[in-house]
Amino acid sequence: MAGTIKVTRTGSVIGCTKKQKETVKALGLGKRGSSRVLNDSPAVRGAIRKVAHLVAFEEV
Protein backbone atom coordinates (compact mmCIF):
# COMPACT_ATOMS: atom_id res chain seq x y z
CA MET A 1 0.00 0.00 0.00
CA ALA A 2 2.81 2.43 -0.68
CA GLY A 3 1.46 3.74 -3.97
CA THR A 4 -1.20 6.25 -4.88
CA ILE A 5 -4.91 6.02 -5.67
CA LYS A 6 -6.89 8.16 -8.11
CA VAL A 7 -10.38 8.78 -6.71
CA THR A 8 -13.15 10.14 -8.96
CA ARG A 9 -16.56 11.24 -7.75
CA THR A 10 -19.27 9.58 -9.82
CA GLY A 11 -22.45 10.17 -7.81
CA SER A 12 -24.43 12.92 -6.18
CA VAL A 13 -24.58 13.43 -2.42
CA ILE A 14 -28.23 14.47 -2.55
CA GLY A 15 -30.08 12.19 -0.16
CA CYS A 16 -26.90 10.91 1.50
CA THR A 17 -26.26 11.08 5.20
CA LYS A 18 -24.28 13.95 6.70
CA LYS A 19 -21.33 11.63 7.44
CA GLN A 20 -21.18 10.51 3.81
CA LYS A 21 -21.19 14.12 2.61
CA GLU A 22 -18.38 14.95 5.04
CA THR A 23 -16.38 11.94 3.87
CA VAL A 24 -16.65 13.00 0.21
CA LYS A 25 -15.53 16.50 1.22
CA ALA A 26 -12.64 15.09 3.29
CA LEU A 27 -11.43 13.14 0.25
CA GLY A 28 -11.18 16.51 -1.52
CA LEU A 29 -13.89 15.81 -4.08
CA GLY A 30 -16.14 18.67 -5.10
CA LYS A 31 -18.46 18.36 -8.07
CA ARG A 32 -19.34 15.13 -9.86
CA GLY A 33 -16.52 14.10 -12.15
CA SER A 34 -13.80 15.69 -10.03
CA SER A 35 -10.71 13.59 -9.35
CA ARG A 36 -7.88 13.59 -6.86
CA VAL A 37 -4.73 11.52 -6.48
CA LEU A 38 -4.20 10.45 -2.87
CA ASN A 39 -1.58 8.43 -1.02
CA ASP A 40 -2.64 4.84 -0.48
CA SER A 41 -3.24 4.32 3.24
CA PRO A 42 -5.70 2.39 5.39
CA ALA A 43 -7.46 5.64 6.32
CA VAL A 44 -8.03 6.60 2.67
CA ARG A 45 -9.15 3.06 1.81
CA GLY A 46 -11.66 3.19 4.70
CA ALA A 47 -13.05 6.53 3.55
CA ILE A 48 -13.45 5.19 0.02
CA ARG A 49 -15.23 2.12 1.37
CA LYS A 50 -17.72 4.33 3.25
CA VAL A 51 -18.75 6.13 0.04
CA ALA A 52 -18.06 3.37 -2.50
CA HIS A 53 -21.43 4.02 -4.17
CA LEU A 54 -20.40 7.65 -4.89
CA VAL A 55 -16.80 7.22 -6.07
CA ALA A 56 -14.64 5.17 -8.41
CA PHE A 57 -10.98 4.55 -7.74
CA GLU A 58 -7.95 3.05 -9.43
CA GLU A 59 -4.39 2.47 -8.36
CA VAL A 60 -1.89 4.73 -10.10
Helices and strands as residue ranges (DSSP letters): E 4-9, H 18-26, E 35-39, H 42-50, E 55-59
